[in-house]
Amino acid sequence: MAKCLKVGDRVKVIAGDHKGEIASIVKVDKANHKAFLKDINIRTRHMKATQFNPKGGKKDIHIGIDFSNLQKEDK
């Protein structure tokens, strides 16, 4: 299944906290066998103030879901 997944595919989560949800893939990390899904598994990262970002703040980031927990949806 891992070889078939690519950006834009619609997949169903078959295991984990988001089981049963359907979303499209926005990014694939083949080295770590992870897929990043639109609006699923997003976390808030608190950014420290730096010279380039003096205010710091919050940033939403995607957390990858393993390929083994995804199933490609048929059209």
PDB file of N, CA, C and O in Angstrom:
ATOM      1  N   MET A   1       0.825  -1.199   0.000  1.00  0.00           N
ATOM      2  CA  MET A   1       0.000   0.000   0.000  1.00  0.00           C
ATOM      3  C   MET A   1       0.864   1.255   0.000  1.00  0.00           C
ATOM      4  O   MET A   1       0.481   2.262  -0.596  1.00  0.00           O
ATOM      5  N   ALA A   2       2.005   1.217   0.646  1.00  0.00           N
ATOM      6  CA  ALA A   2       2.833   2.415   0.778  1.00  0.00           C
ATOM      7  C   ALA A   2       3.305   2.939  -0.569  1.00  0.00           C
ATOM      8  O   ALA A   2       3.454   4.149  -0.740  1.00  0.00           O
ATOM      9  N   LYS A   3       3.538   2.062  -1.516  1.00  0.00           N
ATOM     10  CA  LYS A   3       4.037   2.478  -2.814  1.00  0.00           C
ATOM     11  C   LYS A   3       2.972   3.221  -3.611  1.00  0.00           C
ATOM     12  O   LYS A   3       3.305   4.005  -4.500  1.00  0.00           O
ATOM     13  N   CYS A   4       1.713   2.991  -3.313  1.00  0.00           N
ATOM     14  CA  CYS A   4       0.618   3.549  -4.102  1.00  0.00           C
ATOM     15  C   CYS A   4       0.214   4.951  -3.657  1.00  0.00           C
ATOM     16  O   CYS A   4      -0.432   5.662  -4.427  1.00  0.00           O
ATOM     17  N   LEU A   5       0.563   5.369  -2.464  1.00  0.00           N
ATOM     18  CA  LEU A   5       0.101   6.649  -1.929  1.00  0.00           C
ATOM     19  C   LEU A   5       0.907   7.805  -2.489  1.00  0.00           C
ATOM     20  O   LEU A   5       2.135   7.753  -2.550  1.00  0.00           O
ATOM     21  N   LYS A   6       0.187   8.873  -2.907  1.00  0.00           N
ATOM     22  CA  LYS A   6       0.846  10.069  -3.411  1.00  0.00           C
ATOM     23  C   LYS A   6      -0.001  11.288  -3.063  1.00  0.00           C
ATOM     24  O   LYS A   6      -1.141  11.150  -2.619  1.00  0.00           O
ATOM     25  N   VAL A   7       0.555  12.474  -3.263  1.00  0.00           N
ATOM     26  CA  VAL A   7      -0.125  13.721  -2.939  1.00  0.00           C
ATOM     27  C   VAL A   7      -1.411  13.830  -3.749  1.00  0.00           C
ATOM     28  O   VAL A   7      -1.428  13.586  -4.955  1.00  0.00           O
ATOM     29  N   GLY A   8      -2.486  14.200  -3.061  1.00  0.00           N
ATOM     30  CA  GLY A   8      -3.774  14.375  -3.719  1.00  0.00           C
ATOM     31  C   GLY A   8      -4.705  13.185  -3.571  1.00  0.00           C
ATOM     32  O   GLY A   8      -5.906  13.320  -3.804  1.00  0.00           O
ATOM     33  N   ASP A   9      -4.188  12.019  -3.190  1.00  0.00           N
ATOM     34  CA  ASP A   9      -5.035  10.840  -2.998  1.00  0.00           C
ATOM     35  C   ASP A   9      -5.942  11.027  -1.793  1.00  0.00           C
ATOM     36  O   ASP A   9      -5.568  11.662  -0.807  1.00  0.00           O
ATOM     37  N   ARG A  10      -7.150  10.460  -1.888  1.00  0.00           N
ATOM     38  CA  ARG A  10      -8.047  10.453  -0.739  1.00  0.00           C
ATOM     39  C   ARG A  10      -7.854   9.129  -0.007  1.00  0.00           C
ATOM     40  O   ARG A  10      -7.899   8.059  -0.615  1.00  0.00           O
ATOM     41  N   VAL A  11      -7.638   9.213   1.299  1.00  0.00           N
ATOM     42  CA  VAL A  11      -7.383   8.028   2.109  1.00  0.00           C
ATOM     43  C   VAL A  11      -8.290   8.018   3.324  1.00  0.00           C
ATOM     44  O   VAL A  11      -8.798   9.052   3.760  1.00  0.00           O
ATOM     45  N   LYS A  12      -8.479   6.818   3.859  1.00  0.00           N
ATOM     46  CA  LYS A  12      -9.254   6.625   5.082  1.00  0.00           C
ATOM     47  C   LYS A  12      -8.305   6.149   6.164  1.00  0.00           C
ATOM     48  O   LYS A  12      -7.480   5.267   5.925  1.00  0.00           O
ATOM     49  N   VAL A  13      -8.415   6.727   7.358  1.00  0.00           N
ATOM     50  CA  VAL A  13      -7.590   6.311   8.487  1.00  0.00           C
ATOM     51  C   VAL A  13      -8.232   5.062   9.079  1.00  0.00           C
ATOM     52  O   VAL A  13      -9.404   5.088   9.454  1.00  0.00           O
ATOM     53  N   ILE A  14      -7.476   3.971   9.166  1.00  0.00           N
ATOM     54  CA  ILE A  14      -8.040   2.703   9.628  1.00  0.00           C
ATOM     55  C   ILE A  14      -7.587   2.324  11.038  1.00  0.00           C
ATOM     56  O   ILE A  14      -8.021   1.301  11.566  1.00  0.00           O
ATOM     57  N   ALA A  15      -6.721   3.132  11.655  1.00  0.00           N
ATOM     58  CA  ALA A  15      -6.263   2.846  13.015  1.00  0.00           C
ATOM     59  C   ALA A  15      -5.834   4.145  13.690  1.00  0.00           C
ATOM     60  O   ALA A  15      -5.409   5.090  13.026  1.00  0.00           O
ATOM     61  N   GLY A  16      -5.949   4.178  14.999  1.00  0.00           N
ATOM     62  CA  GLY A  16      -5.496   5.341  15.768  1.00  0.00           C
ATOM     63  C   GLY A  16      -6.641   6.242  16.194  1.00  0.00           C
ATOM     64  O   GLY A  16      -7.810   5.870  16.096  1.00  0.00           O
ATOM     65  N   ASP A  17      -6.291   7.437  16.671  1.00  0.00           N
ATOM     66  CA  ASP A  17      -7.260   8.380  17.205  1.00  0.00           C
ATOM     67  C   ASP A  17      -8.240   8.896  16.158  1.00  0.00           C
ATOM     68  O   ASP A  17      -9.371   9.247  16.495  1.00  0.00           O
ATOM     69  N   HIS A  18      -7.831   8.948  14.916  1.00  0.00           N
ATOM     70  CA  HIS A  18      -8.658   9.506  13.845  1.00  0.00           C
ATOM     71  C   HIS A  18      -9.285   8.415  12.979  1.00  0.00           C
ATOM     72  O   HIS A  18      -9.586   8.645  11.807  1.00  0.00           O
ATOM     73  N   LYS A  19      -9.482   7.232  13.552  1.00  0.00           N
ATOM     74  CA  LYS A  19     -10.011   6.089  12.819  1.00  0.00           C
ATOM     75  C   LYS A  19     -11.361   6.425  12.183  1.00  0.00           C
ATOM     76  O   LYS A  19     -12.249   6.970  12.837  1.00  0.00           O
ATOM     77  N   GLY A  20     -11.500   6.094  10.912  1.00  0.00           N
ATOM     78  CA  GLY A  20     -12.743   6.309  10.192  1.00  0.00           C
ATOM     79  C   GLY A  20     -12.819   7.614   9.429  1.00  0.00           C
ATOM     80  O   GLY A  20     -13.725   7.793   8.615  1.00  0.00           O
ATOM     81  N   GLU A  21     -11.898   8.528   9.667  1.00  0.00           N
ATOM     82  CA  GLU A  21     -11.915   9.818   8.984  1.00  0.00           C
ATOM     83  C   GLU A  21     -11.300   9.697   7.593  1.00  0.00           C
ATOM     84  O   GLU A  21     -10.380   8.912   7.365  1.00  0.00           O
ATOM     85  N   ILE A  22     -11.836  10.500   6.666  1.00  0.00           N
ATOM     86  CA  ILE A  22     -11.367  10.500   5.286  1.00  0.00           C
ATOM     87  C   ILE A  22     -10.799  11.878   4.968  1.00  0.00           C
ATOM     88  O   ILE A  22     -11.411  12.896   5.289  1.00  0.00           O
ATOM     89  N   ALA A  23      -9.623  11.907   4.334  1.00  0.00           N
ATOM     90  CA  ALA A  23      -8.979  13.180   3.983  1.00  0.00           C
ATOM     91  C   ALA A  23      -8.056  12.962   2.794  1.00  0.00           C
ATOM     92  O   ALA A  23      -7.795  11.830   2.386  1.00  0.00           O
ATOM     93  N   SER A  24      -7.566  14.072   2.245  1.00  0.00           N
ATOM     94  CA  SER A  24      -6.624  13.979   1.130  1.00  0.00           C
ATOM     95  C   SER A  24      -5.203  14.218   1.647  1.00  0.00           C
ATOM     96  O   SER A  24      -5.001  14.904   2.649  1.00  0.00           O
ATOM     97  N   ILE A  25      -4.239  13.649   0.955  1.00  0.00           N
ATOM     98  CA  ILE A  25      -2.835  13.757   1.336  1.00  0.00           C
ATOM     99  C   ILE A  25      -2.271  15.075   0.811  1.00  0.00           C
ATOM    100  O   ILE A  25      -2.433  15.398  -0.366  1.00  0.00           O
ATOM    101  N   VAL A  26      -1.601  15.842   1.693  1.00  0.00           N
ATOM    102  CA  VAL A  26      -0.980  17.103   1.284  1.00  0.00           C
ATOM    103  C   VAL A  26       0.536  16.972   1.147  1.00  0.00           C
ATOM    104  O   VAL A  26       1.168  17.765   0.449  1.00  0.00           O
ATOM    105  N   LYS A  27       1.126  15.965   1.818  1.00  0.00           N
ATOM    106  CA  LYS A  27       2.578  15.772   1.756  1.00  0.00           C
ATOM    107  C   LYS A  27       2.886  14.320   2.096  1.00  0.00           C
ATOM    108  O   LYS A  27       2.190  13.707   2.906  1.00  0.00           O
ATOM    109  N   VAL A  28       3.929  13.767   1.477  1.00  0.00           N
ATOM    110  CA  VAL A  28       4.339  12.394   1.740  1.00  0.00           C
ATOM    111  C   VAL A  28       5.817  12.386   2.117  1.00  0.00           C
ATOM    112  O   VAL A  28       6.645  12.991   1.435  1.00  0.00           O
ATOM    113  N   ASP A  29       6.139  11.696   3.207  1.00  0.00           N
ATOM    114  CA  ASP A  29       7.526  11.522   3.635  1.00  0.00           C
ATOM    115  C   ASP A  29       7.866  10.041   3.484  1.00  0.00           C
ATOM    116  O   ASP A  29       7.640   9.250   4.400  1.00  0.00           O
ATOM    117  N   LYS A  30       8.410   9.668   2.326  1.00  0.00           N
ATOM    118  CA  LYS A  30       8.663   8.258   2.037  1.00  0.00           C
ATOM    119  C   LYS A  30       9.785   7.679   2.885  1.00  0.00           C
ATOM    120  O   LYS A  30       9.785   6.480   3.163  1.00  0.00           O
ATOM    121  N   ALA A  31      10.734   8.497   3.301  1.00  0.00           N
ATOM    122  CA  ALA A  31      11.847   8.002   4.109  1.00  0.00           C
ATOM    123  C   ALA A  31      11.366   7.506   5.472  1.00  0.00           C
ATOM    124  O   ALA A  31      11.879   6.515   5.992  1.00  0.00           O
ATOM    125  N   ASN A  32      10.375   8.201   6.052  1.00  0.00           N
ATOM    126  CA  ASN A  32       9.851   7.813   7.364  1.00  0.00           C
ATOM    127  C   ASN A  32       8.505   7.108   7.270  1.00  0.00           C
ATOM    128  O   ASN A  32       7.902   6.805   8.299  1.00  0.00           O
ATOM    129  N   HIS A  33       8.017   6.837   6.052  1.00  0.00           N
ATOM    130  CA  HIS A  33       6.747   6.142   5.817  1.00  0.00           C
ATOM    131  C   HIS A  33       5.576   6.861   6.476  1.00  0.00           C
ATOM    132  O   HIS A  33       4.761   6.239   7.157  1.00  0.00           O
ATOM    133  N   LYS A  34       5.496   8.182   6.270  1.00  0.00           N
ATOM    134  CA  LYS A  34       4.433   8.995   6.855  1.00  0.00           C
ATOM    135  C   LYS A  34       3.706   9.773   5.763  1.00  0.00           C
ATOM    136  O   LYS A  34       4.295  10.145   4.748  1.00  0.00           O
ATOM    137  N   ALA A  35       2.424  10.009   5.990  1.00  0.00           N
ATOM    138  CA  ALA A  35       1.628  10.850   5.111  1.00  0.00           C
ATOM    139  C   ALA A  35       0.998  11.940   5.960  1.00  0.00           C
ATOM    140  O   ALA A  35       0.568  11.685   7.085  1.00  0.00           O
ATOM    141  N   PHE A  36       0.944  13.144   5.431  1.00  0.00           N
ATOM    142  CA  PHE A  36       0.364  14.284   6.130  1.00  0.00           C
ATOM    143  C   PHE A  36      -0.987  14.572   5.497  1.00  0.00           C
ATOM    144  O   PHE A  36      -1.072  14.831   4.296  1.00  0.00           O
ATOM    145  N   LEU A  37      -2.051  14.528   6.308  1.00  0.00           N
ATOM    146  CA  LEU A  37      -3.407  14.652   5.806  1.00  0.00           C
ATOM    147  C   LEU A  37      -3.992  16.032   6.093  1.00  0.00           C
ATOM    148  O   LEU A  37      -3.692  16.649   7.115  1.00  0.00           O
ATOM    149  N   LYS A  38      -4.825  16.498   5.180  1.00  0.00           N
ATOM    150  CA  LYS A  38      -5.435  17.820   5.300  1.00  0.00           C
ATOM    151  C   LYS A  38      -6.395  17.843   6.489  1.00  0.00           C
ATOM    152  O   LYS A  38      -7.303  17.016   6.579  1.00  0.00           O
ATOM    153  N   ASP A  39      -6.189  18.790   7.393  1.00  0.00           N
ATOM    154  CA  ASP A  39      -7.039  19.038   8.563  1.00  0.00           C
ATOM    155  C   ASP A  39      -7.109  17.868   9.552  1.00  0.00           C
ATOM    156  O   ASP A  39      -8.025  17.822  10.373  1.00  0.00           O
ATOM    157  N   ILE A  40      -6.171  16.932   9.492  1.00  0.00           N
ATOM    158  CA  ILE A  40      -6.134  15.827  10.459  1.00  0.00           C
ATOM    159  C   ILE A  40      -4.750  15.788  11.092  1.00  0.00           C
ATOM    160  O   ILE A  40      -3.736  15.921  10.407  1.00  0.00           O
ATOM    161  N   ASN A  41      -4.721  15.604  12.405  1.00  0.00           N
ATOM    162  CA  ASN A  41      -3.483  15.458  13.167  1.00  0.00           C
ATOM    163  C   ASN A  41      -2.634  16.733  13.113  1.00  0.00           C
ATOM    164  O   ASN A  41      -1.433  16.671  12.851  1.00  0.00           O
ATOM    165  N   ILE A  42      -3.255  17.872  13.358  1.00  0.00           N
ATOM    166  CA  ILE A  42      -2.559  19.161  13.387  1.00  0.00           C
ATOM    167  C   ILE A  42      -2.309  19.540  14.846  1.00  0.00           C
ATOM    168  O   ILE A  42      -3.213  19.469  15.678  1.00  0.00           O
ATOM    169  N   ARG A  43      -1.093  19.936  15.141  1.00  0.00           N
ATOM    170  CA  ARG A  43      -0.703  20.329  16.492  1.00  0.00           C
ATOM    171  C   ARG A  43      -0.251  21.787  16.482  1.00  0.00           C
ATOM    172  O   ARG A  43       0.164  22.307  15.446  1.00  0.00           O
ATOM    173  N   THR A  44      -0.332  22.440  17.634  1.00  0.00           N
ATOM    174  CA  THR A  44       0.133  23.812  17.769  1.00  0.00           C
ATOM    175  C   THR A  44       1.533  23.796  18.353  1.00  0.00           C
ATOM    176  O   THR A  44       1.762  23.224  19.420  1.00  0.00           O
ATOM    177  N   ARG A  45       2.462  24.418  17.661  1.00  0.00           N
ATOM    178  CA  ARG A  45       3.855  24.492  18.095  1.00  0.00           C
ATOM    179  C   ARG A  45       4.100  25.895  18.626  1.00  0.00           C
ATOM    180  O   ARG A  45       3.828  26.869  17.924  1.00  0.00           O
ATOM    181  N   HIS A  46       4.604  26.020  19.841  1.00  0.00           N
ATOM    182  CA  HIS A  46       4.913  27.311  20.426  1.00  0.00           C
ATOM    183  C   HIS A  46       6.331  27.705  20.029  1.00  0.00           C
ATOM    184  O   HIS A  46       7.289  26.994  20.334  1.00  0.00           O
ATOM    185  N   MET A  47       6.459  28.843  19.345  1.00  0.00           N
ATOM    186  CA  MET A  47       7.739  29.275  18.820  1.00  0.00           C
ATOM    187  C   MET A  47       8.390  30.281  19.772  1.00  0.00           C
ATOM    188  O   MET A  47       7.749  31.222  20.240  1.00  0.00           O
ATOM    189  N   LYS A  48       9.659  30.063  20.041  1.00  0.00           N
ATOM    190  CA  LYS A  48      10.435  30.947  20.895  1.00  0.00           C
ATOM    191  C   LYS A  48      10.778  32.227  20.130  1.00  0.00           C
ATOM    192  O   LYS A  48      10.976  32.189  18.916  1.00  0.00           O
ATOM    193  N   ALA A  49      10.846  33.337  20.823  1.00  0.00           N
ATOM    194  CA  ALA A  49      11.232  34.602  20.195  1.00  0.00           C
ATOM    195  C   ALA A  49      12.700  34.536  19.767  1.00  0.00           C
ATOM    196  O   ALA A  49      13.568  34.145  20.548  1.00  0.00           O
ATOM    197  N   THR A  50      12.964  34.922  18.520  1.00  0.00           N
ATOM    198  CA  THR A  50      14.326  34.917  17.991  1.00  0.00           C
ATOM    199  C   THR A  50      14.600  36.250  17.301  1.00  0.00           C
ATOM    200  O   THR A  50      13.735  37.125  17.257  1.00  0.00           O
ATOM    201  N   GLN A  51      15.783  36.392  16.775  1.00  0.00           N
ATOM    202  CA  GLN A  51      16.140  37.609  16.067  1.00  0.00           C
ATOM    203  C   GLN A  51      15.271  37.772  14.811  1.00  0.00           C
ATOM    204  O   GLN A  51      14.888  38.888  14.459  1.00  0.00           O
ATOM    205  N   PHE A  52      14.965  36.668  14.145  1.00  0.00           N
ATOM    206  CA  PHE A  52      14.176  36.727  12.918  1.00  0.00           C
ATOM    207  C   PHE A  52      12.676  36.761  13.195  1.00  0.00           C
ATOM    208  O   PHE A  52      11.896  37.209  12.353  1.00  0.00           O
ATOM    209  N   ASN A  53      12.274  36.292  14.367  1.00  0.00           N
ATOM    210  CA  ASN A  53      10.867  36.285  14.767  1.00  0.00           C
ATOM    211  C   ASN A  53      10.784  36.854  16.185  1.00  0.00           C
ATOM    212  O   ASN A  53      10.646  36.095  17.144  1.00  0.00           O
ATOM    213  N   PRO A  54      10.866  38.186  16.331  1.00  0.00           N
ATOM    214  CA  PRO A  54      10.974  38.789  17.659  1.00  0.00           C
ATOM    215  C   PRO A  54       9.775  38.559  18.564  1.00  0.00           C
ATOM    216  O   PRO A  54       9.921  38.562  19.787  1.00  0.00           O
ATOM    217  N   LYS A  55       8.607  38.364  17.999  1.00  0.00           N
ATOM    218  CA  LYS A  55       7.415  38.174  18.822  1.00  0.00           C
ATOM    219  C   LYS A  55       7.217  36.732  19.249  1.00  0.00           C
ATOM    220  O   LYS A  55       6.516  36.470  20.227  1.00  0.00           O
ATOM    221  N   GLY A  56       7.823  35.787  18.532  1.00  0.00           N
ATOM    222  CA  GLY A  56       7.565  34.383  18.831  1.00  0.00           C
ATOM    223  C   GLY A  56       6.157  34.041  18.379  1.00  0.00           C
ATOM    224  O   GLY A  56       5.727  34.484  17.314  1.00  0.00           O
ATOM    225  N   GLY A  57       5.439  33.269  19.162  1.00  0.00           N
ATOM    226  CA  GLY A  57       4.045  32.977  18.851  1.00  0.00           C
ATOM    227  C   GLY A  57       3.772  31.500  18.670  1.00  0.00           C
ATOM    228  O   GLY A  57       4.537  30.647  19.122  1.00  0.00           O
ATOM    229  N   LYS A  58       2.657  31.209  17.994  1.00  0.00           N
ATOM    230  CA  LYS A  58       2.218  29.837  17.779  1.00  0.00           C
ATOM    231  C   LYS A  58       2.184  29.538  16.285  1.00  0.00           C
ATOM    232  O   LYS A  58       1.956  30.421  15.458  1.00  0.00           O
ATOM    233  N   LYS A  59       2.418  28.267  15.962  1.00  0.00           N
ATOM    234  CA  LYS A  59       2.394  27.837  14.570  1.00  0.00           C
ATOM    235  C   LYS A  59       1.742  26.453  14.517  1.00  0.00           C
ATOM    236  O   LYS A  59       2.090  25.575  15.307  1.00  0.00           O
ATOM    237  N   ASP A  60       0.805  26.257  13.597  1.00  0.00           N
ATOM    238  CA  ASP A  60       0.162  24.962  13.429  1.00  0.00           C
ATOM    239  C   ASP A  60       1.008  24.105  12.494  1.00  0.00           C
ATOM    240  O   ASP A  60       1.394  24.554  11.414  1.00  0.00           O
ATOM    241  N   ILE A  61       1.297  22.866  12.909  1.00  0.00           N
ATOM    242  CA  ILE A  61       2.091  21.952  12.095  1.00  0.00           C
ATOM    243  C   ILE A  61       1.349  20.629  11.941  1.00  0.00           C
ATOM    244  O   ILE A  61       0.577  20.232  12.815  1.00  0.00           O
ATOM    245  N   HIS A  62       1.591  19.955  10.822  1.00  0.00           N
ATOM    246  CA  HIS A  62       1.024  18.632  10.593  1.00  0.00           C
ATOM    247  C   HIS A  62       1.915  17.573  11.243  1.00  0.00           C
ATOM    248  O   HIS A  62       3.141  17.689  11.238  1.00  0.00           O
ATOM    249  N   ILE A  63       1.291  16.556  11.792  1.00  0.00           N
ATOM    250  CA  ILE A  63       2.003  15.403  12.307  1.00  0.00           C
ATOM    251  C   ILE A  63       1.667  14.245  11.368  1.00  0.00           C
ATOM    252  O   ILE A  63       0.497  14.016  11.061  1.00  0.00           O
ATOM    253  N   GLY A  64       2.667  13.528  10.920  1.00  0.00           N
ATOM    254  CA  GLY A  64       2.461  12.458   9.948  1.00  0.00           C
ATOM    255  C   GLY A  64       1.764  11.240  10.536  1.00  0.00           C
ATOM    256  O   GLY A  64       1.900  10.938  11.722  1.00  0.00           O
ATOM    257  N   ILE A  65       1.013  10.544   9.680  1.00  0.00           N
ATOM    258  CA  ILE A  65       0.362   9.290  10.036  1.00  0.00           C
ATOM    259  C   ILE A  65       1.037   8.191   9.219  1.00  0.00           C
ATOM    260  O   ILE A  65       1.245   8.346   8.015  1.00  0.00           O
ATOM    261  N   ASP A  66       1.375   7.094   9.868  1.00  0.00           N
ATOM    262  CA  ASP A  66       2.086   6.009   9.210  1.00  0.00           C
ATOM    263  C   ASP A  66       1.252   5.413   8.074  1.00  0.00           C
ATOM    264  O   ASP A  66       0.027   5.333   8.165  1.00  0.00           O
ATOM    265  N   PHE A  67       1.930   4.998   7.006  1.00  0.00           N
ATOM    266  CA  PHE A  67       1.257   4.419   5.847  1.00  0.00           C
ATOM    267  C   PHE A  67       0.404   3.203   6.234  1.00  0.00           C
ATOM    268  O   PHE A  67      -0.649   2.964   5.643  1.00  0.00           O
ATOM    269  N   SER A  68       0.864   2.442   7.225  1.00  0.00           N
ATOM    270  CA  SER A  68       0.150   1.228   7.603  1.00  0.00           C
ATOM    271  C   SER A  68      -1.217   1.524   8.217  1.00  0.00           C
ATOM    272  O   SER A  68      -2.062   0.634   8.300  1.00  0.00           O
ATOM    273  N   ASN A  69      -1.439   2.764   8.647  1.00  0.00           N
ATOM    274  CA  ASN A  69      -2.714   3.146   9.244  1.00  0.00           C
ATOM    275  C   ASN A  69      -3.651   3.801   8.248  1.00  0.00           C
ATOM    276  O   ASN A  69      -4.694   4.329   8.635  1.00  0.00           O
ATOM    277  N   LEU A  70      -3.294   3.774   6.968  1.00  0.00           N
ATOM    278  CA  LEU A  70      -4.094   4.422   5.927  1.00  0.00           C
ATOM    279  C   LEU A  70      -4.542   3.417   4.876  1.00  0.00           C
ATOM    280  O   LEU A  70      -3.852   2.442   4.580  1.00  0.00           O
ATOM    281  N   GLN A  71      -5.714   3.684   4.325  1.00  0.00           N
ATOM    282  CA  GLN A  71      -6.246   2.855   3.246  1.00  0.00           C
ATOM    283  C   GLN A  71      -6.721   3.773   2.138  1.00  0.00           C
ATOM    284  O   GLN A  71      -7.459   4.722   2.398  1.00  0.00           O
ATOM    285  N   LYS A  72      -6.315   3.510   0.914  1.00  0.00           N
ATOM    286  CA  LYS A  72      -6.704   4.341  -0.215  1.00  0.00           C
ATOM    287  C   LYS A  72      -8.193   4.180  -0.489  1.00  0.00           C
ATOM    288  O   LYS A  72      -8.708   3.063  -0.520  1.00  0.00           O
ATOM    289  N   GLU A  73      -8.884   5.307  -0.689  1.00  0.00           N
ATOM    290  CA  GLU A  73     -10.315   5.306  -0.968  1.00  0.00           C
ATOM    291  C   GLU A  73     -10.547   5.081  -2.445  1.00  0.00           C
ATOM    292  O   GLU A  73      -9.840   5.651  -3.276  1.00  0.00           O
ATOM    293  N   ASP A  74     -11.518   4.263  -2.785  1.00  0.00           N
ATOM    294  CA  ASP A  74     -11.892   4.061  -4.178  1.00  0.00           C
ATOM    295  C   ASP A  74     -12.800   5.173  -4.628  1.00  0.00           C
ATOM    296  O   ASP A  74     -13.590   5.700  -3.845  1.00  0.00           O
ATOM    297  N   LYS A  75     -12.689   5.534  -5.899  1.00  0.00           N
ATOM    298  CA  LYS A  75     -13.510   6.623  -6.424  1.00  0.00           C
ATOM    299  C   LYS A  75     -14.825   6.103  -6.925  1.00  0.00           C
ATOM    300  O   LYS A  75     -15.652   6.878  -7.406  1.00  0.00           O
TER     301      LYS A  75
END
